[in-house]
Amino acid sequence: MLKRLVAVIAGAMTVVTLHLPTANADTITRPRGAVVKVEQLPTSRWIPGTRAAYKLTYVTSNTFGQKAYSTGTVFIPRGTAPVGGWPVVSWAHGTSGIADACAPSRTGPSLPERDFAYLGTWMKQGYAIVASDYAGLGTPGLHAYLDGKTAAHNIVDMVTAGRGFASSRLPASMRLARKWVTIGQSQGGGASIYTARYATQYSGTALSYRGAVGTGTPANIEKLLLALGPKVPPVPALPQGITSYVAYIMASLEYARPALGIGKALTPTGREFVEKAKRLCVMDLEKAVAGANVGDWFNRPLALMPGYASTLREYMAMPESGFDKPFFMGHGLLDTDVPIVATLPYVAVLTLNRQPVTFRTYPTDHSGTMLASLPDSVPFVARLMR
């Protein structure tokens, strides 16, 4: 029996590669959530408490609503899965960049000490963790940064992919359950809340979606972007993090919504930083934009561009109703990356719309909110998983 178990695990650790065509949607015939490639994940990228970890390439959707490939990771906890398999946390990572080299499955998290400590806590609670890189981040095409509905598809399909892989390739002690939640920080906080709105619709009856956690959620960003234009803001007063986010958004809009013509609004300086955004991961981009004035990037007020406001709403505005499961939001009072003054009005709208949101604030900054929120978010998720 022991020899057989070892053989099964050894087989699961073998790299399995199926034919991986180009990203042309017409060539992808397998369903969303289907796994087309399995690789071992180097131990340097393992979350603390991991028994085994794998990198999957799977079918999902891209920003154009077409079938596409994404990569992601599966982390199996130590020990033996409970009856029905390990309950699943689908991790939505924060900003890492939009270039292929920035995919967390390739490099690990952009802030490993923060993210490993946070995710390690969830592993200790007895959850398997699956984590999408998001479509275009490590796979053909450009990652559409802050495209909420696409990220939701990627997150849901990653759960399907991870569960299907574990069921077909791993022993019973490493299988994944149907019940799952999504958690995320910053960009991933927004992606998790978007997923909370669409998870049941996107996953159907094959999975049992229970709820979500989002920290540092970037709400109302589309409204803040309406102010951009020549000399707005008038001085380089934005934090480097926000400046880099603007560069990623402009690069993504140019790719994902070409009809908008955002490139026509860029000055040579703006074009320089947008091109850097396409190449540099977040830590390097933050260094590159140090002292840059976003107001020098544009040759016209963006709000006057035909379709600009409506495109932003369609692309990134956070959903305000239609949530069918409880979700938790945490935010730092000292957050300068996603200022709380942008997120508070969103929470107010959710409350007025009688959505099942639990909101908490913490006397800390953007990154600090992750660990500070755990005493609230861990029992919140535990109740959802009963």
C-alpha positions as CSV (number, residue, x, y, z in Angstrom):
1,M,0.0,0.0,0.0
2,L,2.8,2.4,0.9
3,K,4.7,1.7,-2.3
4,R,1.5,2.3,-4.3
5,L,1.0,5.7,-2.5
6,V,4.6,6.7,-3.2
7,A,4.1,5.8,-6.8
8,V,0.9,7.9,-7.1
9,I,2.6,10.9,-5.6
10,A,5.7,10.5,-7.7
11,G,3.4,10.3,-10.8
12,A,1.8,13.5,-9.8
13,M,5.1,15.3,-9.5
14,T,6.0,14.4,-13.1
15,V,5.7,17.3,-15.5
16,V,2.7,16.5,-17.8
17,T,2.5,18.6,-21.0
18,L,-0.3,18.5,-23.5
19,H,-0.2,20.4,-26.8
20,L,-0.4,24.1,-25.9
21,P,-1.4,26.1,-29.0
22,T,-1.3,29.8,-29.4
23,A,-3.7,32.1,-27.7
24,N,-6.1,32.2,-30.7
25,A,-9.4,31.5,-29.1
26,D,-10.5,29.5,-32.2
27,T,-7.8,26.9,-31.4
28,I,-8.8,26.3,-27.8
29,T,-11.5,23.6,-27.8
30,R,-11.2,22.4,-24.2
31,P,-13.6,23.9,-21.6
32,R,-12.8,26.6,-19.1
33,G,-11.0,25.2,-16.1
34,A,-9.3,22.4,-18.1
35,V,-5.7,21.8,-17.3
36,V,-3.3,21.6,-20.2
37,K,0.1,21.5,-18.4
38,V,1.4,20.6,-15.0
39,E,4.8,21.4,-13.6
40,Q,6.5,21.1,-10.2
41,L,6.7,24.4,-8.4
42,P,10.2,25.1,-6.9
43,T,10.2,24.9,-3.1
44,S,11.5,28.5,-2.9
45,R,7.9,29.6,-3.9
46,W,6.1,27.4,-1.5
47,I,3.8,28.9,1.1
48,P,4.8,27.8,4.7
49,G,3.0,24.7,5.7
50,T,2.9,23.3,2.1
51,R,3.1,19.5,1.5
52,A,3.2,19.7,-2.3
53,A,2.8,22.5,-4.8
54,Y,2.3,22.6,-8.6
55,K,2.1,25.1,-11.4
56,L,-0.8,24.6,-13.8
57,T,-1.6,26.0,-17.2
58,Y,-5.4,26.1,-17.7
59,V,-8.1,27.4,-19.9
60,T,-10.0,30.5,-18.9
61,S,-11.2,33.8,-20.4
62,N,-9.3,36.9,-21.5
63,T,-10.3,40.6,-21.5
64,F,-12.0,40.1,-24.9
65,G,-14.3,37.4,-23.6
66,Q,-12.5,34.7,-25.5
67,K,-11.0,31.4,-24.3
68,A,-7.4,31.9,-23.3
69,Y,-4.7,30.4,-21.1
70,S,-3.6,31.4,-17.7
71,T,-1.1,29.9,-15.3
72,G,-1.6,29.4,-11.6
73,T,-0.4,27.5,-8.6
74,V,-1.9,24.8,-6.3
75,F,-0.6,24.4,-2.7
76,I,-1.6,21.3,-0.7
77,P,-1.4,21.5,3.1
78,R,0.5,19.1,5.2
79,G,-1.6,16.3,6.7
80,T,-4.5,14.3,5.4
81,A,-7.5,16.0,3.8
82,P,-10.8,15.8,5.7
83,V,-13.7,13.8,4.2
84,G,-14.6,15.5,0.9
85,G,-11.2,17.0,0.4
86,W,-9.4,20.2,1.6
87,P,-11.6,23.3,1.5
88,V,-10.2,25.8,-1.0
89,V,-9.0,29.4,-0.7
90,S,-8.5,31.0,-4.1
91,W,-5.9,33.7,-3.6
92,A,-6.1,36.8,-5.8
93,H,-2.6,38.4,-5.8
94,G,-2.0,42.1,-5.6
95,T,-0.1,44.2,-8.2
96,S,2.9,42.5,-9.5
97,G,3.1,44.0,-13.0
98,I,1.6,43.2,-16.4
99,A,4.7,41.7,-18.1
100,D,5.1,37.9,-18.3
101,A,8.1,38.0,-16.1
102,C,5.9,39.4,-13.2
103,A,3.7,36.3,-12.9
104,P,3.9,35.1,-9.3
105,S,4.2,31.5,-10.4
106,R,7.5,32.5,-12.1
107,T,9.0,34.7,-9.4
108,G,6.9,34.3,-6.3
109,P,5.0,37.2,-4.7
110,S,6.4,40.7,-5.1
111,L,6.4,41.1,-1.3
112,P,7.2,37.5,-0.1
113,E,7.6,38.3,3.6
114,R,4.1,39.8,3.7
115,D,2.3,37.4,1.5
116,F,3.9,34.2,2.8
117,A,3.1,35.1,6.4
118,Y,-0.5,35.9,5.4
119,L,-1.1,32.9,3.3
120,G,0.7,30.6,5.7
121,T,-1.9,31.5,8.3
122,W,-4.6,30.3,6.0
123,M,-2.7,27.1,5.3
124,K,-2.5,26.5,9.1
125,Q,-6.3,26.7,9.2
126,G,-6.5,23.7,6.9
127,Y,-7.1,25.2,3.5
128,A,-5.6,24.3,0.2
129,I,-4.7,27.4,-1.7
130,V,-5.0,27.9,-5.5
131,A,-3.7,31.1,-7.0
132,S,-4.3,32.4,-10.6
133,D,-1.6,34.5,-12.2
134,Y,-4.4,36.1,-14.3
135,A,-4.8,35.7,-18.0
136,G,-1.9,37.3,-20.0
137,L,0.4,37.4,-17.0
138,G,2.9,34.6,-18.1
139,T,0.7,33.5,-21.0
140,P,0.0,35.0,-24.5
141,G,-1.5,38.5,-24.6
142,L,-1.1,41.4,-22.1
143,H,-2.5,41.2,-18.6
144,A,-5.5,43.5,-18.4
145,Y,-4.8,45.2,-15.1
146,L,-7.9,45.8,-12.9
147,D,-10.3,44.2,-15.4
148,G,-12.7,42.9,-12.8
149,K,-14.9,40.5,-14.7
150,T,-11.9,38.9,-16.4
151,A,-10.1,38.4,-13.1
152,A,-13.2,36.8,-11.7
153,H,-13.3,34.3,-14.5
154,N,-9.6,33.5,-14.0
155,I,-10.1,33.0,-10.2
156,V,-13.1,30.8,-10.6
157,D,-11.5,28.7,-13.4
158,M,-8.4,28.3,-11.3
159,V,-10.5,26.6,-8.6
160,T,-12.0,24.3,-11.2
161,A,-8.5,23.6,-12.6
162,G,-7.0,22.9,-9.2
163,R,-9.8,20.6,-8.1
164,G,-9.8,18.7,-11.4
165,F,-6.0,18.2,-11.3
166,A,-6.1,17.0,-7.7
167,S,-8.9,14.6,-8.4
168,S,-7.2,13.0,-11.4
169,R,-3.6,13.1,-10.4
170,L,-3.3,13.1,-6.6
171,P,-4.1,10.6,-3.9
172,A,-7.3,11.0,-1.8
173,S,-5.3,12.6,1.1
174,M,-4.5,15.5,-1.2
175,R,-7.8,16.1,-3.0
176,L,-9.7,19.4,-2.9
177,A,-13.3,19.9,-1.8
178,R,-16.1,21.6,-3.7
179,K,-16.5,24.4,-1.1
180,W,-14.3,27.5,-1.6
181,V,-13.8,31.1,-0.9
182,T,-11.7,33.8,-2.5
183,I,-9.4,36.2,-0.7
184,G,-7.2,39.0,-2.1
185,Q,-5.2,42.1,-1.4
186,S,-5.1,45.4,-3.3
187,Q,-5.6,44.5,-7.0
188,G,-6.5,41.1,-5.7
189,G,-8.9,42.7,-3.2
190,G,-10.8,44.2,-6.0
191,A,-10.6,40.9,-8.0
192,S,-11.9,39.0,-5.0
193,I,-14.9,41.3,-4.5
194,Y,-15.6,41.1,-8.2
195,T,-15.5,37.4,-7.9
196,A,-17.9,37.5,-5.0
197,R,-20.4,39.1,-7.3
198,Y,-20.0,36.6,-10.2
199,A,-18.7,33.3,-8.6
200,T,-22.0,31.5,-8.5
201,Q,-22.8,32.5,-12.0
202,Y,-19.4,31.6,-13.4
203,S,-18.9,28.3,-11.5
204,G,-22.4,26.8,-11.7
205,T,-23.2,23.8,-9.7
206,A,-19.8,22.0,-10.0
207,L,-18.4,24.1,-7.1
208,S,-19.8,25.4,-3.8
209,Y,-18.8,29.0,-3.6
210,R,-19.2,30.3,0.0
211,G,-17.9,33.9,0.2
212,A,-14.9,36.3,-0.1
213,V,-12.4,38.5,1.7
214,G,-10.9,41.6,0.1
215,T,-8.3,43.9,1.8
216,G,-7.1,47.2,0.4
217,T,-9.8,47.0,-2.2
218,P,-9.4,49.6,-4.9
219,A,-12.9,51.1,-5.3
220,N,-13.9,54.2,-7.3
221,I,-10.6,54.3,-9.1
222,E,-12.5,54.9,-12.4
223,K,-13.8,58.2,-10.9
224,L,-10.4,59.4,-9.8
225,L,-9.0,58.7,-13.3
226,L,-11.6,61.2,-14.7
227,A,-9.5,64.0,-13.4
228,L,-6.3,63.2,-15.3
229,G,-5.0,65.5,-18.0
230,P,-2.3,68.1,-18.7
231,K,-0.8,69.3,-15.4
232,V,-3.3,67.3,-13.4
233,P,-2.2,66.7,-10.7
234,P,-0.1,69.9,-11.0
235,V,2.9,68.6,-9.0
236,P,4.5,65.1,-8.6
237,A,2.6,64.6,-5.4
238,L,1.2,61.1,-6.0
239,P,2.9,58.2,-4.1
240,Q,5.1,56.1,-6.3
241,G,2.7,53.2,-5.9
242,I,-0.3,55.2,-7.3
243,T,1.9,56.6,-10.1
244,S,2.9,53.0,-11.2
245,Y,-0.8,51.9,-11.0
246,V,-1.8,54.7,-13.4
247,A,0.9,53.6,-15.8
248,Y,-0.3,50.0,-15.6
249,I,-3.9,51.1,-16.1
250,M,-3.1,53.2,-19.2
251,A,-1.0,50.3,-20.7
252,S,-3.8,47.9,-20.1
253,L,-6.5,50.2,-21.5
254,E,-4.5,50.7,-24.7
255,Y,-4.4,46.9,-25.1
256,A,-7.7,45.8,-23.8
257,R,-9.9,48.6,-25.1
258,P,-8.2,49.8,-28.3
259,A,-11.3,51.6,-29.6
260,L,-10.8,54.1,-26.8
261,G,-7.6,55.3,-28.4
262,I,-5.8,56.1,-25.2
263,G,-2.5,56.2,-27.0
264,K,-3.6,59.4,-28.8
265,A,-3.8,61.2,-25.4
266,L,-0.2,60.4,-24.4
267,T,2.6,62.8,-24.6
268,P,6.1,61.5,-25.4
269,T,6.7,61.4,-21.7
270,G,3.5,59.5,-21.1
271,R,4.4,57.0,-23.9
272,E,7.8,56.4,-22.2
273,F,6.2,55.5,-18.9
274,V,3.5,53.3,-20.5
275,E,6.1,51.4,-22.3
276,K,8.0,50.9,-19.1
277,A,4.8,49.6,-17.5
278,K,4.6,46.9,-20.1
279,R,8.1,45.7,-19.2
280,L,8.8,46.4,-15.6
281,C,7.4,44.6,-12.5
282,V,6.0,46.7,-9.8
283,M,9.1,47.2,-7.6
284,D,11.2,48.3,-10.6
285,L,8.4,50.4,-12.0
286,E,8.0,52.3,-8.7
287,K,11.7,53.2,-8.9
288,A,11.3,54.2,-12.5
289,V,8.4,56.6,-11.8
290,A,10.0,58.2,-8.7
291,G,9.5,62.0,-9.1
292,A,7.4,61.6,-12.3
293,N,4.4,63.9,-12.7
294,V,1.4,62.1,-14.1
295,G,0.1,65.4,-15.3
296,D,3.0,65.5,-17.9
297,W,1.8,62.2,-19.4
298,F,-1.3,63.6,-21.3
299,N,-2.0,66.1,-24.0
300,R,-5.7,66.5,-23.3
301,P,-8.1,66.1,-20.4
302,L,-9.0,62.4,-20.5
303,A,-12.6,63.1,-19.4
304,L,-13.2,64.8,-22.7
305,M,-12.3,61.7,-24.8
306,P,-15.4,60.1,-26.3
307,G,-16.3,57.0,-24.4
308,Y,-13.6,57.4,-21.7
309,A,-15.9,57.5,-18.7
310,S,-18.2,54.7,-19.9
311,T,-15.2,52.5,-20.8
312,L,-13.7,53.0,-17.4
313,R,-17.0,52.0,-15.7
314,E,-17.4,48.9,-17.8
315,Y,-13.8,47.9,-17.3
316,M,-13.1,48.5,-13.6
317,A,-16.1,49.9,-11.7
318,M,-16.7,47.7,-8.7
319,P,-20.1,45.9,-8.6
320,E,-22.6,47.5,-6.2
321,S,-25.4,44.8,-6.1
322,G,-26.1,41.2,-6.9
323,F,-24.0,39.6,-4.3
324,D,-25.4,36.3,-3.1
325,K,-22.9,35.3,-0.4
326,P,-21.4,37.1,2.5
327,F,-18.1,39.0,1.9
328,F,-15.6,40.7,4.1
329,M,-13.7,43.9,3.4
330,G,-10.8,45.3,5.5
331,H,-9.0,48.6,4.9
332,G,-6.2,50.5,6.6
333,L,-6.8,54.0,7.8
334,L,-3.3,54.9,6.9
335,D,-3.4,53.4,3.4
336,T,-1.8,55.7,0.8
337,D,-1.8,53.2,-2.0
338,V,-5.6,52.9,-2.0
339,P,-6.8,55.8,0.2
340,I,-9.7,54.9,2.3
341,V,-11.6,58.0,1.2
342,A,-12.1,56.2,-2.2
343,T,-13.3,53.0,-0.6
344,L,-15.6,54.3,2.1
345,P,-18.2,55.6,-0.4
346,Y,-18.2,52.2,-2.1
347,V,-18.9,50.5,1.2
348,A,-21.7,53.0,1.9
349,V,-23.4,52.2,-1.5
350,L,-23.1,48.4,-0.7
351,T,-24.7,49.0,2.7
352,L,-27.5,51.1,1.2
353,N,-28.1,48.4,-1.4
354,R,-28.4,45.8,1.5
355,Q,-25.5,43.8,0.2
356,P,-24.0,41.1,2.6
357,V,-20.8,43.0,3.4
358,T,-18.9,43.1,6.6
359,F,-16.4,46.0,6.7
360,R,-13.6,46.7,9.2
361,T,-10.9,49.4,9.4
362,Y,-7.4,49.1,11.0
363,P,-4.9,51.7,12.2
364,T,-2.3,50.6,9.6
365,D,-1.1,51.0,6.1
366,H,-1.9,49.2,2.8
367,S,0.2,46.1,3.4
368,G,-0.3,46.1,7.2
369,T,-4.0,45.6,6.7
370,M,-3.5,42.0,5.6
371,L,-2.1,40.7,8.9
372,A,-4.2,43.1,11.0
373,S,-7.4,41.8,9.5
374,L,-6.7,38.1,10.1
375,P,-8.3,38.0,13.6
376,D,-11.6,39.1,11.9
377,S,-11.3,37.4,8.5
378,V,-10.2,33.9,9.6
379,P,-13.3,33.3,11.8
380,F,-15.4,35.0,9.1
381,V,-14.3,32.4,6.6
382,A,-14.5,29.5,9.1
383,R,-18.2,30.2,9.5
384,L,-18.7,30.2,5.8
385,M,-17.0,26.9,5.4
386,R,-19.2,25.0,7.9
